[in-house]
Amino acid sequence: MGSTADLRGQITLAEAQVERLRAQVAAFQVVPEYERLKDRADQVSRRIKQLAQEDVADVSSSWRRKM
């Protein structure tokens, strides 16, 4: 275990690092294009789900007609 002075020095360094990280987090911005890509991906995902539901309905309808 280090001396009190060593520990205080480590605490000071750790606190400085915390402040640097806080500043980085506060300044962080998502690239504007991310929102556009996210919206497009959401649209595609909804369309895939819709098509899957329509496919199930079509298969179910075809199956009933065969019986």
C-alpha positions as CSV (number, residue, x, y, z in Angstrom):
1,M,0.0,0.0,0.0
2,G,1.3,3.4,-0.9
3,S,1.9,6.4,1.3
4,T,-0.8,9.0,1.9
5,A,1.0,11.4,-0.5
6,D,1.2,8.6,-3.2
7,L,-2.5,7.9,-2.8
8,R,-3.4,11.6,-3.0
9,G,-1.3,11.9,-6.2
10,Q,-3.2,9.0,-7.7
11,I,-6.5,10.5,-6.7
12,T,-5.6,13.8,-8.3
13,L,-4.6,12.0,-11.5
14,A,-7.8,10.0,-11.5
15,E,-9.9,13.1,-10.9
16,A,-8.2,14.9,-13.8
17,Q,-8.9,11.9,-16.0
18,V,-12.6,11.9,-14.9
19,E,-12.9,15.6,-15.9
20,R,-11.3,14.9,-19.3
21,L,-13.7,12.1,-19.9
22,R,-16.7,14.2,-18.8
23,A,-15.6,16.9,-21.2
24,Q,-15.3,14.4,-24.1
25,V,-18.8,13.0,-23.3
26,A,-20.3,16.4,-23.1
27,A,-18.8,17.3,-26.5
28,F,-19.7,14.0,-28.2
29,Q,-22.0,14.4,-31.2
30,V,-23.4,11.7,-33.4
31,V,-22.7,12.3,-37.1
32,P,-25.7,13.9,-38.6
33,E,-25.9,11.2,-41.3
34,Y,-26.4,8.6,-38.5
35,E,-30.0,9.8,-37.9
36,R,-30.8,9.6,-41.6
37,L,-29.4,6.1,-41.9
38,K,-31.2,5.0,-38.7
39,D,-34.5,6.3,-40.1
40,R,-33.9,4.5,-43.4
41,A,-33.0,1.3,-41.5
42,D,-36.2,1.6,-39.5
43,Q,-38.2,2.0,-42.7
44,V,-36.6,-1.1,-44.2
45,S,-37.2,-3.1,-41.0
46,R,-40.9,-2.2,-41.0
47,R,-41.2,-3.1,-44.6
48,I,-39.5,-6.5,-44.1
49,K,-41.9,-7.2,-41.2
50,Q,-44.9,-6.2,-43.3
51,L,-43.8,-8.4,-46.2
52,A,-43.2,-11.3,-43.8
53,Q,-46.8,-10.9,-42.5
54,E,-48.2,-10.7,-46.0
55,D,-46.2,-13.9,-46.9
56,V,-47.7,-15.8,-44.0
57,A,-51.2,-14.6,-44.9
58,D,-50.6,-15.7,-48.6
59,V,-49.3,-19.1,-47.6
60,S,-52.1,-19.6,-45.1
61,S,-54.7,-18.7,-47.7
62,S,-53.2,-21.0,-50.3
63,W,-53.0,-23.8,-47.8
64,R,-56.7,-23.4,-47.0
65,R,-57.7,-23.4,-50.7
66,K,-55.9,-26.8,-51.2
67,M,-57.9,-28.4,-48.4
